[in-house]
């Protein structure tokens, strides 16, 4: 029995798969930065004028979260443009 990839199973284009990978990488980076700074999701939400549940969605890779919001939140937590580039590699 041959097992395929999620991309094949969901019939995603290379661009769609890359976008998903990008959002997941940014979400992981957000969670790492938040926990390193010992901030709660609620504290991060207050900084970006959002809700705790939205921060949870960002960290989990929810499809309703925009890349713009992920990047804005990382910047609000002190990430530099250089940091953002590292998160994406």
C-alpha positions, 0 to 999 in steps of 0.5 A, spaced: 500 500 500 502 506 497 501 512 502 501 519 498 502 526 501 497 531 504 498 535 498 496 529 493 490 527 498 487 534 498 489 536 490 493 542 492 497 546 487 505 547 489 503 554 491 497 552 495 502 547 499 507 553 500 502 558 502 500 553 508 507 551 510 508 558 510 502 560 515 504 554 519 511 556 520 509 563 522 504 560 527 510 556 530 514 562 530 509 566 534 508 560 539 515 560 540 516 567 541 510 568 545 512 562 550 520 565 550 517 572 552 512 568 557 506 571 555 499 569 555 495 568 549 491 574 552 497 578 553 499 578 546 491 579 544 491 585 548 498 588 544 494 587 537 487 589 539 484 582 538 482 576 542 485 570 545 482 565 541 484 569 535 491 568 537 490 561 539 488 560 531 494 563 529 498 559 533 494 553 530 495 554 523 487 556 522 486 557 515 482 563 517 488 567 519 491 572 514 499 572 513 498 579 514 496 578 521 501 573 523 506 578 521 503 584 524 503 580 531 510 577 530 513 584 529 509 587 535 512 581 539 519 584 537 521 580 531 525 584 526 525 583 518 531 578 519 527 574 524 521 573 519 526 571 513 529 566 518 522 563 520 520 562 513 527 558 511 
